[in-house]
Amino acid sequence: MVKMTKSKTFQAYLPNCHRTYSCIHCRAHLANHDELISKSFQGSHGRAYLFNSVVNVGCGPAEERVLLTGLHAVADIYCENCKTTLGWKYEHAFESSQKYKEGKFIIELAHMIKDNGWE
């Protein structure tokens, strides 16, 4: 008897020819390496990367938080497949020097893995 298993279906698949970051818990694609802005960020639970855009990610409600760089309105982001909280999206920065973060995404290293083309 052959047991049929349902394969995972993600909302978006990034091209196999590009280096990508995936959810460490379920391997859903999260971001293309070309969308990486900075590796010099701090998340709630350790180091984090700042991305211009992400895929397969849901967004919670925005709330004001005082972060290391001042007051921001941020919304937690989570993996659409396994529902793990990954980081946050910057909705609004109150300091003019932080405006470049608006609309960008933080993903903590603890929740992502490198996929495709890393050597």
ABEGO torsion letter per residue (X at the ends): XBBBBBBBBBABBBBAABBBBBBAAAGBBABBAAABABAABBBAAEBBBBBABBBGBBBBBBBBBBBAAEBBBBBBBBBAAAGBBAEBBBABBABAAAAAABGBBBBBAAABBBBEGBX
